[in-house]
C-alpha cells in the first residue's frame, strides 16, 4: 500500500516513516509527502524544514500540495502538528476518497470536527483520528480483564501551547479515558494552578473519570482502572512494544478495511470534552457537554 503524508512538522512523521518503511509495521510504505507548516506556530515553522529534509533523504517524493499527495497514494496520514489546519487540508483531499488518518488533535473546535465528518460523509471518505496513547499495549491488555469498570484515573504531562491549550497534550490522557469508558460524558469540571490540572468527567450512567495533568515533575503516562474486583495500574512507560507501533498497526487495518475502530461520535465528543474542560478551567464552573 502506498501511503502519503501531509504535514512534515512533527516528529511523528519520522517515527512513522521509519516503522513503516523498515517494515517493523508491515502493510504499507510512505512514498510521497507535502511539507505544509504554520507560520504562527513555533512548534511548526521551526521544524518543518528539518523534517522535510530528513524525509526527502529517505527517498520520499516531496510535492507542493495536499492534492498531489492524494493523487499519488492509496491512503493518507494527515500529520500536521497544528490541529487548526486539519479541516482546511482535509477539505482539499476529501473528494479523492482515500482512507485518511488525522493525527491528534483531530480538530481544535467542535465546529471544525463536525465539518470534517460532514465532508467525509459527503464524499464517502473513511476517516480515523486518535492519540497513540489510546493503543498503549499496557492499556489494551488491561482492558481484556474481566469485570465491569466503574472508574478510571489517567495521568500524564500537560504542557500547554498558546494556540492549542488543552488540545496540545490533554488529548493524550483524554483519549486514554475514552478508550476505557467510551462516549457518554455529561459534564466536566476542571481545577488548575500553575503546575497541575485536575479534570473530572461525570458520565451519564454515573461513572466518574479523571485526568491529572502536570507541568512539573515526571513525563510518564498511565492510569488506574477501577473494577469491583480490584484496581489495575497501567504504566505506559513499562510497555515493551512502542505505542507508535501499536497505533500504526490499527491504522493499517483501517486503511485496508476503510472502517475506523473509533466511532465518529466518540471522536466528536472527545473534541467537545476538551472544549468544556477549557471553559471550566477558565471559569471555575462545571460545564455540560
WOQUI-V392428 format. One record per helix or strand of 2 or more residues. SS is the DSSP state (H for helix, E for strand). FROM is the first residue (numbers start at 1). TO is the last residue. If there is no record, write none. Layout:
ss={SS | SS}
from={FROM | FROM}
to={TO | TO}
//
This chain:
ss={E | H | E | H | H | E | H | E | H | E | H | E | H | H | E | H | E | E | E | E | E | H | H | H | E}
from={2 | 12 | 29 | 42 | 48 | 61 | 66 | 75 | 83 | 99 | 110 | 127 | 132 | 137 | 149 | 166 | 185 | 196 | 208 | 222 | 230 | 236 | 243 | 264 | 287}
to={6 | 21 | 34 | 45 | 57 | 63 | 71 | 78 | 96 | 103 | 123 | 130 | 135 | 142 | 157 | 181 | 192 | 203 | 214 | 227 | 235 | 238 | 257 | 283 | 288}
//
